[in-house]
Amino acid sequence: MLTIAQVARCAFRPARRARLARAVALSSSLLCSLALAHGDWPAQHAGVMNEGGETSFELIQKGQATTVCLSDHGKPVATRGANGTLQVSRSGKETRHDLKAVADGNCLAASGAVVKLRAGDTAMTRVQQADGSVVIGRFAVR
């Protein structure tokens, strides 16, 4: 067994110190990239993806329609029987829109007034699934 003094002499030699520093830097950068990658999935419908979380949300605006699609680790989450709200904040003012499930898919559509999103808006979606579970997604529109 090595003593603390032996470990210190061994560990702090210039060549070993440089190798140790490189190893620590490499391992920490790998761990950081893995942590950042969790929950980040590409948009499937050219929409805005939410900021992190287990369930991924994609906020889609096409013409007059605003839709929110759900997925979990890249796989669609069924929204049959789900409902929710979309809250949009712009310049300190908030508007709320009801969300209703769209025919046997993984999306919910905003009903009522047309939702026009602009750069700088923030949005929050709260979806209650048919089983009673609730998931929340937050967006920053750029």
C-alpha positions in Angstrom: 0.0 0.0 0.0 1.3 3.5 -0.8 1.6 6.2 1.7 0.1 9.7 1.1 3.6 11.1 0.6 4.4 8.5 -2.1 1.1 9.3 -3.9 1.8 13.0 -3.7 5.4 12.6 -5.1 4.0 10.4 -7.9 1.0 12.4 -8.7 2.6 15.8 -8.8 5.5 15.1 -11.2 5.2 17.5 -14.1 4.6 14.9 -16.8 2.0 13.0 -14.7 0.4 16.2 -13.6 -0.2 17.2 -17.3 -1.6 13.8 -18.1 -3.8 13.9 -15.1 -5.1 17.3 -16.1 -5.8 16.1 -19.6 -7.6 13.1 -18.3 -9.8 15.1 -16.0 -10.6 17.7 -18.7 -11.5 15.0 -21.2 -13.7 13.1 -18.7 -15.5 16.2 -17.5 -16.2 17.4 -21.1 -17.6 14.0 -22.0 -19.8 14.0 -18.9 -21.0 17.5 -19.7 -21.9 16.6 -23.2 -23.9 13.6 -22.1 -25.8 15.7 -19.5 -26.7 18.3 -22.1 -27.8 15.7 -24.6 -30.4 14.3 -22.2 -33.8 15.3 -23.5 -32.6 17.3 -26.5 -34.3 15.9 -29.6 -34.5 17.5 -33.0 -37.7 19.0 -34.1 -39.9 16.6 -36.2 -42.2 19.2 -37.7 -39.8 22.3 -38.0 -41.2 23.8 -34.8 -39.6 25.2 -31.6 -38.4 22.5 -29.1 -38.9 23.0 -25.4 -36.0 23.6 -23.0 -35.0 20.3 -21.5 -37.2 17.9 -19.5 -38.1 14.2 -19.7 -41.0 14.8 -22.1 -40.1 16.8 -25.2 -42.6 19.3 -26.6 -42.5 20.8 -30.1 -44.5 24.1 -30.6 -45.5 24.3 -34.3 -47.0 27.2 -36.1 -48.3 26.6 -39.7 -50.5 29.3 -41.2 -53.4 29.9 -38.8 -52.8 26.7 -36.7 -50.8 26.3 -33.6 -50.0 22.8 -32.5 -48.0 21.2 -29.7 -46.6 17.7 -30.2 -45.2 15.5 -27.4 -42.5 12.9 -27.5 -40.4 10.9 -24.9 -36.8 10.3 -25.9 -37.7 10.8 -29.6 -40.8 8.5 -29.6 -44.3 10.0 -29.9 -46.4 10.2 -26.8 -50.1 9.4 -27.4 -52.3 12.4 -26.5 -55.7 10.7 -26.9 -58.0 12.0 -24.2 -55.5 14.7 -23.2 -56.1 18.4 -22.9 -54.1 21.4 -21.8 -53.3 25.1 -22.0 -50.8 27.2 -23.9 -49.7 30.3 -22.1 -47.9 32.9 -24.2 -46.0 35.9 -22.6 -45.1 39.0 -24.6 -43.9 42.3 -23.1 -45.4 41.5 -19.7 -48.8 40.5 -21.1 -50.0 36.9 -21.0 -52.6 35.1 -23.1 -54.0 31.6 -22.6 -55.3 29.2 -25.2 -57.0 25.8 -24.7 -55.3 22.7 -26.2 -57.3 19.7 -27.4 -56.0 16.4 -28.6 -55.8 15.9 -32.4 -57.1 12.6 -33.8 -55.1 9.6 -32.3 -51.7 11.3 -32.7 -49.2 12.8 -30.4 -50.3 16.5 -30.9 -52.7 19.0 -29.3 -54.1 22.0 -31.2 -54.8 25.4 -29.8 -58.4 26.4 -30.1 -60.0 29.8 -30.2 -58.1 32.9 -31.3 -55.1 32.5 -33.6 -51.8 32.4 -31.7 -49.1 34.5 -33.4 -45.7 33.8 -31.9 -42.9 36.3 -32.4 -39.2 36.3 -31.5 -38.8 37.2 -27.8 -42.0 35.5 -26.7 -42.0 32.9 -24.0 -44.5 30.1 -23.9 -45.5 27.4 -21.4 -47.6 24.4 -22.1 -49.4 22.3 -19.5 -50.8 19.0 -20.7 -53.0 16.7 -18.6 -52.9 13.2 -20.0 -55.9 10.8 -20.0 -54.4 9.0 -17.0 -54.2 12.2 -15.0 -50.5 12.8 -15.2 -49.4 16.3 -16.0 -46.4 17.4 -18.1 -45.1 20.9 -18.6 -43.0 22.4 -21.4 -41.4 25.8 -21.6 -40.3 27.6 -24.8 -38.3 30.6 -25.7 -39.2 31.7 -29.2 -36.1 33.0 -31.1 
